[in-house]
Amino acid sequence: MVVRKVRACLVALLVMVVAAGTAGADAAPPGAGAADVDKGRMVRQGGSSYPRLVRLQHSGAADGRVLASMTTYVNDAGFAVIYESTDDGASFHPLGEIHDPEGQNKKGMCCSTLYELPRQVGDMPAGTLLWAGTAGVGADPDQRRSSIRVWRSDDHGRTWNFLSTIVQAPVGPGVWEPEFTVSERGDLVAFYSDDGDPKHDQKLVQVRSQDGRNWTDLRETVKNDKFRVRPGMSGVRRLPDGTYVMVYEVCNYDPVHICTVWMRTSRDGWDFGNPYDLGTEIVSDTGGQPLGTPTIAWAPGPGRNGRLLLAYQMLANHDGGWAPGNGRTLMVNDDPRNLAHGWREIPSPVQIKYNEGSVCRNFSPTTLPTRDGRSVIHMTTDFEYYVGGPCEAWFGTGPIDGGSASAAHPAQPVDPRPGR
């Protein structure tokens, strides 16, 4: 139970860090207050966490627009802000907001995701936008009742309506970090992290729905019999050949690397194999070990299955200590059929100093290829100032090919035990 209380304290700290922002400005001047950011522009001022990027692909005349979602706080209420880019990620402007009553009155919201339906599910046509997040994260851990709630937009992110509750946790345990996909069968599948099982400090689970309202078939996705090992933070993408790829962190498994990043695949988007099999661990071709809060995106590439873009919080050397690209890199795999090899580091468009693990610095970043597939749009978080100030979202765009990440950036100070 001690580890669960630590996790609850981290989430509460994230809420406070984001809530430290000042409500108001829709945008900030480029580079304003960028004390910890070497490269990147601030999206907005007011506190932001869990940024997510989606390009509309099933929305008719709106196709090509890039949407970003973030959670924020104003007057003790947690809610989501939706931003739009009509210039392929070069700039963002406010589009909509989601005010869930379960996030108000200090209850809090966090750990959100954004998804565009690729095909019809129930009465929701392709192009329907879904946003989901954890509500009820701000209460005392012993009194908290968290839930994952889904909201729906039928006008490309401008207005939103409540759709359903995926899971309502009992008092105490938490449910976190939802992620969506549509299975081969046509079900909407939701994955999330669950720390309510007394046999597992945390595990990954999944449910599915034929209409986005009724959720059934609760199933374990990834777990470990060592109680303190915590699989979590899943991200799922479907490849052109129909294969589904999932990325996730596994914390407290490797004593040198506190939250290693793993992957697994599925043929149908529902069956990801034996939940006790941790999958394939990701290490770059130069020995870089990505750590924590992974997200994944698909981009066109040299093969018909394209390439995968991996974002993460920290980068360690394979034998411990910070790698030269820590806070300054993403990873690319040009052959998604071979997840065990071929991961290369590239310079990240947003680059973070002093990236040694926190609830803000480079926490749960997100990526999206530009429309031509040659570059990557990158959005992540960092403190606005060295000391004090809120956690804010930053964005930038850079090439996928054409540079060595390790050669482009000097090494950072070495710590024998990177972690968060």
N, C-alpha and C positions, 0 to 999 in steps of 0.2 A: 504493500500500500504506500510505502514511502516514495517509490518511483512515480506512482500515479499522482501523488501530491506535488512532486517536483514538476511533472508535466503540467498540472493545473496551474502552478505558479508561473511557469513559462508563458502559458497562454494568457494569464491575467496580466503579466508584464507586457506582452505584446499589445494587449488592449490598452494599457496605460500609455505605452510609447506612441501608439497611433493616436490616442485621444489627446495627447499633448499638443496636437496640431491646432492651429487657429482656423476656425470656420471662416470661409469667405472666398478668397481669390480663386478664380477659375483657372488661372495659369500664372506661372512665375517667369521672370526673365531668364533666358538661357544662362545656365551656370550660377544662378543666384544661390548663395550660401553653400556652394558645392565643396565644402571643406574636405570631405572624405571621398569625393568622386573625381577621379582623374579625367574621365571622359563620360559624357552623357548630359542630357537636359532634363530638368524637372518637369514632370507631367502637370502637376497641380500643387497648390499649397493647401494644407488642411489635415495632413496625416493620411497615409495610405498603406495597405498591406495586401498580400496575396494578389498581385496583379495577374491578369490573364488576358491573352490575346486571341482573337478569332477573326478570320477573314470570311466574309459572307460569300458562299458559293452556291447556295440553293434559294436565293432570294430575288430572282428576277432582275429588275433594273437596279437593285441595290448591290448586286454582286460586285465584288472587288473592294468594297469598303472594309476597313479594319476597325474592329471594336475592341476596347479594353475595359475590363471591370476591375474594381478595387473596393475593399471595405474601408470605412472611415468612421469617425465619431464626431458628433456635435451635440452638446448639452446632454451628455450621458446616454445618448442613443447611438447604437451601432447601425450602420446601413451601408448600402452599396452605391457607388457612383459608376456610371457608364460613360465612357468617352469614345469619340469617333475620329477616325482619320480618313480623309478622302484623297490624300496624296501619298498613299503607300507607306505610311509610317513616318513621314517627315515632320508631321505636326499632329496634335490631338486637340479636340475641343469637346466641351461637355455636351452630352446627348440626353441622358436620363438618370433617374435615381430609383432605388428600391428601398422603401421604408417598411420593414417588417415589424409589426407590433411586438413580436417576441424578442426583438433586439433593443427595445426601448427600456427606459427606467433602469439603467445600469445593467440590464441583462446581457447586452453585448452581442456582436456578430463577428465571426472570423472565418478563415479557412474556406474561401469560396471558390467556385468554378464557373465557367461560362462555356456554353455549347450550342452549336447550331445543328438542328436535326438534319441529317442527310437524306432522310426518307420519312414518309408519313408514319406516325405512331398514334393509334387511336384517332381522335379528331384533330390532331396536330399535324398540319402538312409539313413537308420538307421546307426548311427555311425558318421554322419556328425557333426562337431563341429560348434557351433555358438557363437560368442562373440558380445555383444552390449554394447554401452556406450553413455553417453551424450557428444556431441561435442559443442564447443562454449560457455564454462562456464567462460572463463577468462576475457571477455570484461566487460566494464562498464554496470551495470544492466539496464540502460536506453537505451543502444545501442545493447545489447546482442541479438543474434538470436541463441538459442540453438536448437539442434536436437538430436534424438536418431538414431544411425546408426548401421547397422548389418554387420558383416564380417563372412565369411565362410571358414572353413578348411576341405579339403578332405584327408589330410595326417596326421591326429591325432595331429594337432597343430603346425606343423613345418612351413607351409606357409599358407597365408591367402589372400582372395580376397573379395573386397567389394560386398555386396549382395543387400542392400536396405536401405532406410530411413523409419523408422517406423512413425515418426512424425517430422514435422518442425514447431517449435513454432514461433509466430510473435515476433516482436521486444519487448523486455522487459520480458515477463513471461518466466518461465523455465519449462523444462520437464526432469525428473530425474529417475534414479534407475530402469532400465528395468528388467524384469523377464520373463522367458519363461516357457511354458508347451505345451504339445500336447493334445488336447481335445479328448474325446471319439470318436468324429466324424472324427478325423484325421487332424483337423486344427492346425496350429501353432498359439498359443495365446501369445500375449505380454501384460504384465501389466506394468504400469508406473505411477509415481506421476506427477501431472499436477497442476501448480499454475496459469493457465491462465484464470480461470473462475472468473469473477468479483463478483460472489455470494459466492465464497469459496476461502479462502486463499490457500488451497491446497486440492486436492481430488485424490483418486485412480481411474484410468480408465483402460480400456482394449480394444484391437483390435485383429483381427485375419486375418490369411492369409492361402490360399491353396497352395502357392508356395514359401513363404518367401520373395516375392518381392512386391506384391500388398496387401495393408492392408486396411481392411474395417470394418464396423459395430462397430464404436466407441461407447463404452458403459461405463457408470459410474459403478464403483465397490463398493467403500465405500466413503461416504461423510457425512457432518453434517451441519445443518442449522446455527450453530454458526460460524460466519465467521472465527474466529481465530483458530478453531479446524482443525488440519492438519493430516488426515490419510495419510500414506505413507510407503515407503520401504517394498514392498510386497515380500514374498517368497512363492513358491508353490511346493508341493511334492505330488506324487500320491501313495496311499497305495496299497498293493497287492489286496485288494477287489475292487479296482477301484475308491474308494473315493479320491477326491482331497482335500488337506488341505492347507489353506493359512494362513500365519502369517504376521502381519504388526504392525506398531506403530501408536498410535493416540496421537498426541501432543496437549497441551493446553486444554485438556478435564478435567483432574483431577488436582485441585489446589495444591494437596500435591505431586503427582507424575507427573512430567511434560510430559513424553512421555511413557505412559503405552503400554503394548504389548497385542494384541488381535488375535483371530483366527476365521476362519469360514471354512465351507466345501462346496463342490459341488459334485454332482453325475456325471457330465459330463465334468468338467473342463472349462466350459464357464459360466454357470448360478450359481453365488454365492449368489443369493438371493437378498433381498431388500437392496439397497445401504445405506439406512438410518439406518439399523440395524447394530450397531457396532460389533456384534458378541459375542464371549466368551472371557472374560478377563482372562489372565493367572496369577495365583498366586501359589507359591510352597506350598507343604504340611506343611511347617514350617512358612508360612506367607511372604516369600520373594517375592518382586514385581520386575520383570524384567522391565527395562526401556531402550527404545531406540534401534534403528538399529538392529532389530531382523533378524536372518536367521534360516532356519530349514533344517534338514537332516533326512532321513529315515535310520534306521538300523534294522537288524534282531533282534528278541527278543523272549520272552516267548510265545507270541500268534502268530497266523498266520498273523496278520496285523503288526507284528514287533513292533518297538518303534520309537518315535520321539526324536530327539536331538535339543534343542533350544539354540542358542547363542544370546547374547545381550550385550549392552554396559555397563549398570550399574545395580546394585541390591540394592533396598531400602527395609526398613522395611515396613510392610503393613500400619503402622500409621505414616510413615515419617522417615527421617534420613537414613543414610547408613546402610545396613545390613552387618553382618560379612563377607559374601561371596562376597562383592562388588569387582569386578575385578579379582575374583578368582574362579568363578563357571560357570558351564553350567547347563541346566535343562534337565531331561529325563522324558518322559511319556511312561510307559510300556503298556498302553492300549489306543491307538489313537482313539478308538471309544468313549472315555469319556474325551473330552478335558477340561471339567470344573474341573476335579479332577485328582489326581495322579501325579502331577508334583513334582519331587524331585530334589534337588540340588546335584551336584557332583563336585568335584574339577576339575577345568579346567587345561589342560596341560600347557597352557601359562597363567602366572599370573602377573597382572599389579598392581603396587603400585600407590597411589595417583590418583585413578580413580574417578574423580569428574566431568567428562563431559568435552569433548573438541572435536575438529574436528580430533584428532589423537588417543588419548588414548582409546584403545579397541573399535574403531569405525568400525561398520559393520564387525564383525568377521564372520568366516565361519568354518564349521565342516564337517567331513566325517567319517563314520565308517571304521575301518581297515577291511581287507579282511575277517577275521574270525568273525567280528561283535562284538568282545569282548572289543575293545578299540576304542577311538575316536581320529582322527587327528584334530588338532585345529590350526587355523591360524588367527592372529589378528594384530593390529598395535599399535605402541607406539613410542614416541620420542626416538631417539638414545641416547640422553644425557638429563640430568635434564634441562639445559637451552640451547637453541639453538639446532642446529642439526636438521636433517630432520625427518619426520615421516617414520618409517620403518616397514616392516612386520616381524613377529616372528611366529615360529611354534613349535609344540610339540605333543606328543602322550601320552595318559593315559587311564586307565581302565574306563569302563562305570559302572561297579558294584564293590562293595567292599570297600566303604569308605563313611564317613559322611563329607560333605563339611563344615558344620558349625563347627563341632568339630575339623576339621583339621587346621583351620585358625583362628587367633585371630581377634577380632573386630577391625574395623577401626574407626577413628574419626567420630563423628556424625555431620551431617549437616541437619538442619531442612527442607531444601528445595533442595533436589538433583535435578539436571537438567543440560541441555546443551544449 
